[in-house]
Amino acid sequence: MRFSGEWRRDLLAAERPVDGSWLARSDLPVLVVHGERDLRFPADDSAWLAAREGVRRITLPSAGHLAHLEAPEACRRV
């Protein structure tokens, strides 16, 4: 059995734009923190977002969906 976030792609697209256009309206830097073991939102799902200007993405290898709670020290070092 393989778990992934495929089930929610259409659901998220219906709720709000997922093209990152909202970033163009902000001049704030964006940090995307992903847990490598996140089964709900797999780390590869944020690759399109990380490709945008002003966005930095990190992946924490020992964390899952709650990366900030599972690897707080690693989050602080970012």
N, C-alpha and C positions, 0 to 999 in steps of 0.2 A: 504494500500500500504506500502511495506517495501523496503527501499532503502538499497543497499549494494554495495560492490565493486566487486561482483562476475563477472560482465561483463568484467573486464579487466585482469583476471588471465591469460588467454591464450595469450592475446596481450602482456603483460609484459614478459611472458616466451619466446615469439618469439623474442623480442627485445634484451634481455640480460639475462645472467644467474641470477636466483633468488635464488640460493642455499646458498648464503652467502660466496662462495669460495673466493671472492675478499677480505674478511676480513683476510684470512690467509696470504695475501701478504702485510699486513700493521701491523705495531707495534703500531699504534695509538689507543687510547681508542675511543669507539664509544658510543654516547648518542643518543638514539632514543626517540624523543618527539612526543607523539601522543595526539590528542584531542579526548576525549571520544565520542564526537558527530560528528566525522569526517565521512561523508557519502561517500566520494570518496575513502578513504583508511581506512576502519574500524580498530580500535585499535587492534583487535584480529589478524589482518593480520601480525603484527610484532612479534608475539609470537615466531615464529621459529628463527627469527633473534636475539631476546633477549636471547635465550638459548645458543648462542655462547659465547665462552670465550672472555672477553674484551669488552662485550657489556652491557650497562646499559639502561634500558627502563623505562620511566615514562609516565603516562597517566594523562592528565589534564582534570578533570571532567567537567569543564564549557566551554571547547573549542571545536571547530570543526576543519576543515581542515587547517586553518591558525592559529594554536595554538599559535605561537610566537607573532602574532599580536592581537589575541583575549584575551590572558592571559599573557601579557608581564611580569608582576610582578612575576607570578608563574614560568615562564621560567628563570628569573633571580635568583630565589632562588634555583634552581637545582644545 
